[in-house]
């Protein structure tokens, strides 16, 4: 189904845009009325259940889906193609029922046929024991023992911890950085880098023990355990330390592993993008970006490109009212317009957002000059001024939205790339 629009016809309404988008994407999400976030991704395999049948797994995860431990479990569920429900937990204001239920008070947790399991490693093993679909442990007993030992020893091998110490230039339990001279900080940073590289070389050797690109003969829970931490470090280190794991000749197998993980279909639905990982690092750990470099190689959408464009279009169409309200409240527009003009401003924003969705769906940018709010009722000289004013409002709204989107809170990582790329193209064509 395609949208038919000519120069003189108005843009389709939100319902029409949503219908087309949903018919052309495999992504699934639900609306959360009067909640934040206003939409959330759901299991890709819920449609395999019989009518009225409830999933046997309930996943409790963080609202933004940025937690690396939740990511492990979510990835395993998608890899094993297990239908599941999601309950979002606000980590800044955890509900009392959750802290009463889960002794640690942490996420993730799951209920498997009503039985509670918490701690991500325990959840992964519980899912593997309960569901034999798409196994994520080797079949040979000896290989199973090797995999389980690697999973159990993950926290003790120190790779991810060493990476974050290097990233933050901190020994954590040693003297505070504020008490160190610049020379001492530089020396510490060099030592932390050396330690991290030593750990990464051990990971590189581990990858070399089996043919192929994974840590075992095939993709397994061992890969899942390492994926969130290493993928985040691969995004963070170029920006905050000027250090790249990607395209680093010292770690060719690690490069191949990172790329192979990224290409897995299940991970496409789960992963955060590099931009989000870096924003989270800035916000939570107060690190300042000091390098302007690309954190990882670009991923080609290939045949799935349309799927991701449609996902982005559908997610915006699903909750456009929340998005418009957010733009009005937080973009700064309200500070320089009168209260009386807000309805007209809101109408202009609505038009430009529908134009963005239309572009994501059809691949062509509509002409906004013919659709300026009430332009047809103005005199000729006023029309030009009004069109320019509308364009300015549209540009502010689009630029704000481009920088507002984080994933996977808002959409999958590749859908966000399509979304942001579409906005950049539109911004270059507005004036």
VEXSEFI-471214 format. One line per field, with one value per residue (C-alpha): residue number from 1; residue in one letter; chain; x negated, y negated, z negated. Coordinates in Angstrom, 1 decimal, m for minus. Layout:
# residues N
pos	[NUM_...];
code	[A_...];
unit	[A_...];
u	[X_...];
v	[Y_...];
w	[Z_...];
This chain:
# residues 431
pos	[1_2_3_4_5_6_7_8_9_10_11_12_13_14_15_16_17_18_19_20_21_22_23_24_25_26_27_28_29_30_31_32_33_34_35_36_37_38_39_40_41_42_43_44_45_46_47_48_49_50_51_52_53_54_55_56_57_58_59_60_61_62_63_64_65_66_67_68_69_70_71_72_73_74_75_76_77_78_79_80_81_82_83_84_85_86_87_88_89_90_91_92_93_94_95_96_97_98_99_100_101_102_103_104_105_106_107_108_109_110_111_112_113_114_115_116_117_118_119_120_121_122_123_124_125_126_127_128_129_130_131_132_133_134_135_136_137_138_139_140_141_142_143_144_145_146_147_148_149_150_151_152_153_154_155_156_157_158_159_160_161_162_163_164_165_166_167_168_169_170_171_172_173_174_175_176_177_178_179_180_181_182_183_184_185_186_187_188_189_190_191_192_193_194_195_196_197_198_199_200_201_202_203_204_205_206_207_208_209_210_211_212_213_214_215_216_217_218_219_220_221_222_223_224_225_226_227_228_229_230_231_232_233_234_235_236_237_238_239_240_241_242_243_244_245_246_247_248_249_250_251_252_253_254_255_256_257_258_259_260_261_262_263_264_265_266_267_268_269_270_271_272_273_274_275_276_277_278_279_280_281_282_283_284_285_286_287_288_289_290_291_292_293_294_295_296_297_298_299_300_301_302_303_304_305_306_307_308_309_310_311_312_313_314_315_316_317_318_319_320_321_322_323_324_325_326_327_328_329_330_331_332_333_334_335_336_337_338_339_340_341_342_343_344_345_346_347_348_349_350_351_352_353_354_355_356_357_358_359_360_361_362_363_364_365_366_367_368_369_370_371_372_373_374_375_376_377_378_379_380_381_382_383_384_385_386_387_388_389_390_391_392_393_394_395_396_397_398_399_400_401_402_403_404_405_406_407_408_409_410_411_412_413_414_415_416_417_418_419_420_421_422_423_424_425_426_427_428_429_430_431];
code	[X_X_X_X_X_X_X_X_X_X_X_X_X_X_X_X_X_X_X_X_X_X_X_X_X_X_X_X_X_X_X_X_X_X_X_X_X_X_X_X_X_X_X_X_X_X_X_X_X_X_X_X_X_X_X_X_X_X_X_X_X_X_X_X_X_X_X_X_X_X_X_X_X_X_X_X_X_X_X_X_X_X_X_X_X_X_X_X_X_X_X_X_X_X_X_X_X_X_X_X_X_X_X_X_X_X_X_X_X_X_X_X_X_X_X_X_X_X_X_X_X_X_X_X_X_X_X_X_X_X_X_X_X_X_X_X_X_X_X_X_X_X_X_X_X_X_X_X_X_X_X_X_X_X_X_X_X_X_X_X_X_X_X_X_X_X_X_X_X_X_X_X_X_X_X_X_X_X_X_X_X_X_X_X_X_X_X_X_X_X_X_X_X_X_X_X_X_X_X_X_X_X_X_X_X_X_X_X_X_X_X_X_X_X_X_X_X_X_X_X_X_X_X_X_X_X_X_X_X_X_X_X_X_X_X_X_X_X_X_X_X_X_X_X_X_X_X_X_X_X_X_X_X_X_X_X_X_X_X_X_X_X_X_X_X_X_X_X_X_X_X_X_X_X_X_X_X_X_X_X_X_X_X_X_X_X_X_X_X_X_X_X_X_X_X_X_X_X_X_X_X_X_X_X_X_X_X_X_X_X_X_X_X_X_X_X_X_X_X_X_X_X_X_X_X_X_X_X_X_X_X_X_X_X_X_X_X_X_X_X_X_X_X_X_X_X_X_X_X_X_X_X_X_X_X_X_X_X_X_X_X_X_X_X_X_X_X_X_X_X_X_X_X_X_X_X_X_X_X_X_X_X_X_X_X_X_X_X_X_X_X_X_X_X_X_X_X_X_X_X_X_X_X_X_X_X_X_X_X_X_X_X_X_X_X_X_X_X_X_X_X_X_X_X_X_X_X_X_X_X_X];
unit	[A_A_A_A_A_A_A_A_A_A_A_A_A_A_A_A_A_A_A_A_A_A_A_A_A_A_A_A_A_A_A_A_A_A_A_A_A_A_A_A_A_A_A_A_A_A_A_A_A_A_A_A_A_A_A_A_A_A_A_A_A_A_A_A_A_A_A_A_A_A_A_A_A_A_A_A_A_A_A_A_A_A_A_A_A_A_A_A_A_A_A_A_A_A_A_A_A_A_A_A_A_A_A_A_A_A_A_A_A_A_A_A_A_A_A_A_A_A_A_A_A_A_A_A_A_A_A_A_A_A_A_A_A_A_A_A_A_A_A_A_A_A_A_A_A_A_A_A_A_A_A_A_A_A_A_A_A_A_A_A_A_A_A_A_A_A_A_A_A_A_A_A_A_A_A_A_A_A_A_A_A_A_A_A_A_A_A_A_A_A_A_A_A_A_A_A_A_A_A_A_A_A_A_A_A_A_A_A_A_A_A_A_A_A_A_A_A_A_A_A_A_A_A_A_A_A_A_A_A_A_A_A_A_A_A_A_A_A_A_A_A_A_A_A_A_A_A_A_A_A_A_A_A_A_A_A_A_A_A_A_A_A_A_A_A_A_A_A_A_A_A_A_A_A_A_A_A_A_A_A_A_A_A_A_A_A_A_A_A_A_A_A_A_A_A_A_A_A_A_A_A_A_A_A_A_A_A_A_A_A_A_A_A_A_A_A_A_A_A_A_A_A_A_A_A_A_A_A_A_A_A_A_A_A_A_A_A_A_A_A_A_A_A_A_A_A_A_A_A_A_A_A_A_A_A_A_A_A_A_A_A_A_A_A_A_A_A_A_A_A_A_A_A_A_A_A_A_A_A_A_A_A_A_A_A_A_A_A_A_A_A_A_A_A_A_A_A_A_A_A_A_A_A_A_A_A_A_A_A_A_A_A_A_A_A_A_A_A_A_A_A_A_A_A_A_A_A_A_A_A_A];
u	[0.0_m1.4_m0.2_0.9_0.2_0.0_m1.2_2.3_3.4_3.0_0.7_2.3_3.6_1.9_4.2_3.5_m0.3_m0.3_1.7_m0.8_m3.8_m2.5_m1.7_m5.3_m7.4_m8.1_m8.7_m6.1_m5.3_m2.5_m1.2_m1.4_1.3_0.2_m3.1_m6.7_m7.9_m4.7_m5.5_m7.6_m8.9_m7.4_m8.3_m8.7_m7.0_m3.7_m1.8_m2.8_m0.5_3.0_5.8_6.2_3.0_0.6_m3.2_m4.9_m7.6_m7.2_m10.3_m10.8_m13.3_m14.2_m11.9_m14.6_m15.9_m19.5_m20.5_m23.2_m21.9_m18.4_m19.8_m21.3_m18.0_m16.1_m18.6_m18.3_m14.5_m14.7_m17.4_m15.3_m12.2_m10.3_m7.1_m7.2_m5.4_m7.2_m6.8_m8.8_m10.4_m11.4_m14.8_m14.6_m11.3_m11.0_m7.5_m7.3_m5.8_m8.9_m11.4_m9.2_m9.2_m12.9_m15.4_m18.1_m15.6_m17.5_m16.6_m16.2_m13.9_m11.6_m8.7_m8.8_m5.4_m5.0_m8.3_m10.5_m14.2_m16.5_m20.2_m20.8_m23.1_m20.6_m17.8_m19.8_m20.4_m16.8_m15.5_m17.9_m16.8_m13.1_m13.0_m14.7_m13.9_m17.1_m19.5_m22.2_m24.5_m26.7_m25.3_m28.5_m28.9_m32.5_m31.7_m28.7_m31.2_m33.5_m30.6_m29.2_m32.7_m33.1_m29.7_m30.4_m33.8_m32.7_m32.8_m36.2_m38.1_m38.0_m37.7_m34.7_m35.8_m39.2_m37.5_m35.4_m38.4_m40.2_m37.2_m36.7_m40.4_m39.5_m40.7_m37.3_m38.5_m41.8_m42.4_m40.1_m41.2_m40.7_m43.6_m46.0_m48.2_m47.8_m51.0_m49.7_m46.3_m48.2_m50.3_m47.3_m45.4_m48.3_m48.4_m44.7_m44.9_m47.7_m45.6_m42.6_m44.6_m46.0_m42.5_m41.4_m44.3_m43.1_m39.6_m41.3_m43.0_m39.8_m38.1_m40.9_m40.2_m37.3_m36.8_m34.4_m33.8_m32.1_m33.5_m32.3_m31.6_m28.3_m26.7_m25.9_m25.1_m28.8_m28.6_m25.4_m27.2_m29.9_m27.9_m26.4_m29.6_m32.0_m29.6_m29.2_m33.0_m33.4_m31.1_m32.4_m36.2_m36.6_m34.6_m35.9_m39.4_m40.3_m40.8_m39.2_m38.5_m37.1_m39.7_m42.4_m45.0_m45.9_m42.4_m41.2_m39.1_m37.4_m36.5_m35.0_m33.1_m31.6_m30.5_m29.0_m27.1_m25.8_m24.6_m22.4_m18.7_m17.8_m20.4_m19.1_m15.9_m17.6_m20.8_m21.2_m23.0_m26.4_m25.0_m22.7_m25.5_m27.6_m24.8_m24.1_m27.8_m27.8_m24.6_m25.1_m28.9_m29.4_m32.2_m33.0_m33.5_m36.9_m37.1_m34.9_m35.3_m33.0_m32.6_m31.9_m31.6_m28.4_m25.9_m24.2_m20.5_m20.5_m17.1_m15.9_m16.2_m12.5_m11.6_m13.4_m12.1_m8.6_m9.3_m10.4_m7.4_m5.1_m6.6_m6.2_m2.7_m1.7_m2.4_m2.6_m0.5_m3.1_m5.9_m4.2_m3.6_m7.3_m8.5_m6.3_m7.3_m11.1_m12.3_m12.2_m9.5_m7.2_m9.7_m9.3_m5.7_m2.5_0.0_2.5_0.4_m0.3_2.5_1.2_m2.3_m1.2_0.5_m2.6_m4.7_m2.0_m2.4_m6.1_m6.1_m3.6_m5.9_m8.7_m6.6_m5.6_m9.2_m10.1_m7.4_m7.6_m11.2_m10.2_m9.8_m6.4_m6.2_m5.5_m5.1_m1.6_m0.6_m1.6_1.1_3.9_1.6_4.3_6.3_3.4_2.4_m0.4_m3.1_m2.0_m2.1_m5.9_m6.5_m4.2_m5.8_m9.2_m8.0_m6.4_m9.7_m11.6_m9.2_m9.4_m13.2_m13.3_m10.9_m12.8_m16.2_m14.9_m13.4_m16.5_m18.6_m15.8_m15.5_m17.3_m17.1_m15.7_m13.4_m12.0_m12.7_m15.4_m18.9_m18.6_m15.2_m16.7_m19.4_m16.8_m14.8_m17.7_m19.0_m15.5_m15.4_m18.8_m17.7_m14.5_m16.4_m18.7_m15.6_m13.4_m15.0];
v	[0.0_m3.4_m6.9_m9.0_m12.7_m15.4_m19.0_m20.3_m17.6_m17.8_m15.4_m12.2_m12.2_m10.3_m7.3_m6.8_m7.2_m4.7_m2.1_m2.1_m2.0_0.8_2.9_2.6_3.3_6.4_4.3_4.5_2.0_1.0_m2.4_m3.3_m5.9_m8.7_m7.0_m7.5_m6.2_m6.4_m3.4_m0.3_2.5_5.9_9.5_10.1_13.5_12.7_13.5_17.2_17.5_18.8_16.2_15.5_17.4_15.5_15.7_18.0_15.3_11.9_9.7_6.9_4.3_0.7_m1.9_m3.1_0.3_m0.9_1.5_3.9_6.7_6.4_6.3_9.8_11.3_9.5_10.7_14.3_14.1_12.8_15.3_18.2_16.7_16.9_14.8_12.7_9.8_6.7_4.8_1.6_0.6_m3.1_m2.8_m6.2_m5.4_m1.6_m0.5_1.0_4.2_4.8_4.2_6.5_9.2_9.1_9.3_7.3_4.7_4.7_5.4_7.6_10.2_12.6_14.8_18.1_19.7_17.7_18.6_15.7_15.6_12.6_11.8_11.9_14.9_17.0_15.9_16.9_20.3_20.7_19.8_22.3_25.1_24.3_23.7_26.0_23.9_22.5_23.7_21.2_23.7_26.3_29.9_31.7_32.2_31.1_28.0_27.2_27.3_24.9_22.5_22.6_22.0_18.9_17.6_18.2_16.5_13.5_11.1_12.4_12.1_8.3_7.3_5.1_3.6_2.8_1.1_m1.1_m2.0_m3.1_m5.0_m6.9_m7.1_m5.8_m2.9_m3.3_m2.3_m4.2_m7.9_m10.3_m11.8_m15.3_m14.6_m13.7_m16.0_m16.1_m14.0_m11.4_m11.2_m10.8_m8.0_m6.3_m6.5_m4.9_m2.1_m1.6_m1.5_1.2_3.3_3.1_4.0_7.0_8.2_7.6_9.6_12.5_12.1_12.2_15.4_16.9_16.1_17.9_21.2_22.1_21.7_19.0_15.6_16.5_17.5_21.1_23.1_21.2_18.1_18.9_17.5_16.8_14.2_12.8_12.3_10.2_8.3_5.3_4.4_4.7_3.0_0.1_m0.2_m0.1_m3.1_m5.0_m4.7_m6.6_m9.6_m9.8_m8.4_m8.6_m4.9_m2.5_1.2_1.2_1.2_1.8_4.2_5.6_7.1_8.5_11.3_8.9_6.7_9.7_10.7_7.2_7.0_10.5_9.7_6.5_8.4_10.8_10.2_10.5_7.9_5.4_5.3_5.1_3.0_m0.7_m2.8_m4.3_m7.8_m6.7_m4.8_m8.0_m10.2_m7.8_m7.9_m11.7_m11.9_m9.2_m9.3_m12.9_m12.2_m14.9_m13.9_m15.1_m13.4_m13.8_m10.5_m7.7_m5.1_m2.2_m1.3_m2.2_0.6_1.0_1.6_3.7_5.4_4.4_0.7_0.3_2.2_m0.2_m3.3_m2.0_m1.3_m4.8_m6.2_m3.9_m4.8_m8.5_m8.1_m6.0_m8.7_m12.0_m13.8_m13.1_m14.2_m17.5_m18.3_m17.5_m19.8_m22.6_m22.2_m21.6_m23.0_m26.6_m27.6_m28.7_m31.3_m33.5_m33.0_m34.2_m31.9_m32.9_m31.7_m28.3_m26.4_m27.7_m26.8_m23.3_m22.9_m23.8_m21.3_m18.7_m19.3_m19.0_m15.8_m14.3_m15.4_m13.6_m10.4_m10.8_m11.0_m7.9_m6.0_m7.3_m8.5_m11.9_m15.2_m16.9_m20.6_m22.5_m25.8_m24.8_m23.7_m26.5_m27.0_m29.2_m30.5_m30.4_m33.1_m35.5_m38.2_m37.4_m39.3_m37.8_m34.3_m34.4_m35.7_m33.1_m30.3_m31.4_m31.6_m28.1_m26.8_m28.2_m26.5_m23.2_m23.3_m23.9_m21.0_m18.6_m19.5_m19.1_m15.8_m14.5_m15.1_m13.8_m10.3_m7.6_m3.9_m1.4_m3.6_m5.2_m2.6_m0.1_m1.4_m1.2_m2.7_m5.6_m6.0_m6.1_m8.6_m10.9_m10.7_m11.6_m14.6_m15.8_m15.6_m17.5_m20.2_m20.7_m21.1_m23.4_m26.7];
w	[0.0_0.9_0.1_3.1_2.7_5.3_4.9_4.3_1.9_m1.8_m3.7_m4.9_m8.4_m11.3_m11.1_m7.4_m7.9_m10.8_m8.9_m6.0_m8.3_m10.4_m7.3_m6.2_m9.3_m11.3_m14.5_m17.2_m20.0_m22.2_m23.4_m27.1_m27.7_m30.0_m30.8_m30.0_m27.6_m25.7_m23.5_m24.2_m22.1_m22.6_m21.7_m18.0_m18.4_m20.3_m17.1_m17.5_m20.5_m20.2_m20.6_m24.4_m25.2_m27.5_m27.2_m29.6_m30.3_m31.8_m31.7_m34.1_m32.7_m32.9_m31.2_m28.7_m27.9_m28.3_m31.1_m29.8_m32.0_m30.7_m27.2_m27.8_m28.7_m26.0_m23.4_m24.6_m24.4_m20.8_m19.8_m21.2_m19.6_m22.9_m23.2_m26.3_m28.0_m29.4_m32.6_m32.8_m36.0_m36.7_m38.2_m39.8_m41.4_m41.8_m42.8_m46.3_m44.9_m42.8_m45.6_m47.8_m45.1_m44.0_m47.0_m45.2_m43.9_m40.6_m37.0_m35.2_m36.6_m34.9_m35.8_m33.9_m34.1_m37.3_m38.9_m39.7_m38.6_m39.0_m38.1_m34.4_m34.3_m36.3_m34.0_m30.9_m32.3_m33.4_m30.0_m28.4_m30.7_m30.2_m26.4_m24.0_m21.0_m19.3_m22.0_m23.1_m24.7_m22.9_m22.6_m23.6_m27.4_m27.4_m25.4_m27.8_m30.7_m28.9_m28.1_m31.7_m33.1_m30.9_m31.9_m35.6_m35.4_m33.4_m36.4_m37.5_m34.2_m34.5_m30.8_m31.1_m34.4_m33.0_m30.0_m32.3_m34.5_m31.4_m30.2_m33.5_m34.3_m37.7_m40.0_m41.7_m45.2_m45.1_m45.9_m44.2_m40.9_m42.4_m44.7_m41.8_m39.8_m36.0_m35.6_m38.0_m36.2_m32.8_m34.2_m35.7_m32.4_m30.6_m33.1_m32.8_m29.0_m29.3_m31.6_m29.4_m26.3_m28.1_m29.0_m25.4_m24.1_m26.3_m24.8_m21.3_m22.2_m23.5_m20.1_m18.4_m20.1_m17.8_m14.0_m13.1_m14.7_m18.0_m21.4_m20.9_m17.7_m17.3_m18.8_m22.4_m25.8_m26.2_m23.4_m25.0_m28.3_m26.7_m24.1_m26.1_m27.8_m24.8_m22.4_m24.8_m25.3_m21.5_m21.3_m24.3_m24.0_m20.7_m22.0_m25.5_m25.2_m21.5_m21.5_m19.0_m19.3_m15.8_m13.0_m15.6_m14.0_m17.4_m17.8_m14.4_m15.9_m18.3_m15.3_m13.5_m16.6_m17.1_m13.5_m13.6_m16.7_m15.1_m12.1_m14.0_m13.4_m17.0_m18.1_m15.5_m17.6_m21.0_m20.6_m21.6_m19.1_m19.7_m20.1_m22.9_m24.6_m24.6_m25.8_m28.7_m29.6_m29.6_m31.6_m34.2_m34.6_m33.7_m31.3_m28.7_m25.1_m23.9_m20.5_m17.5_m15.8_m14.6_m17.3_m15.0_m11.3_m9.5_m9.1_m5.8_m6.0_m2.8_m2.3_m5.8_m5.2_m4.4_m7.5_m9.7_m7.9_m8.4_m12.0_m12.6_m10.8_m12.8_m16.1_m15.5_m14.1_m17.2_m19.7_m17.7_m20.3_m23.0_m20.6_m19.7_m23.4_m24.2_m21.4_m22.6_m26.2_m25.9_m22.6_m23.7_m21.2_m24.0_m25.2_m22.1_m21.0_m22.6_m24.3_m21.7_m18.8_m20.4_m18.6_m15.2_m16.2_m17.2_m13.8_m12.0_m14.0_m13.2_m9.5_m9.5_m11.5_m9.1_m6.3_m8.0_m8.3_m4.7_m3.7_m5.7_m4.0_m0.4_m0.1_1.2_m0.7_m0.3_0.6_m2.6_m0.8_0.4_m3.1_m5.3_m8.0_m6.6_m3.9_m1.3_m3.2_m3.3_m0.8_1.6_m0.3_m3.6_m2.3_m1.7_m5.2_m6.7_m4.8_m6.1_m9.6_m9.4_m8.0_m11.0_m13.4_m11.4_m11.5_m15.3_m15.8_m13.6_m15.0_m18.5_m17.7_m16.0_m19.1_m21.4_m20.1_m22.1_m21.5_m22.1_m24.3_m21.1_m18.4_m17.3_m16.6_m12.8_m12.8_m14.7_m12.1_m9.4_m11.5_m12.1_m8.5_m7.2_m9.5_m8.4_m4.7_m5.5_m7.3_m4.3_m2.1_m4.2_m3.2];
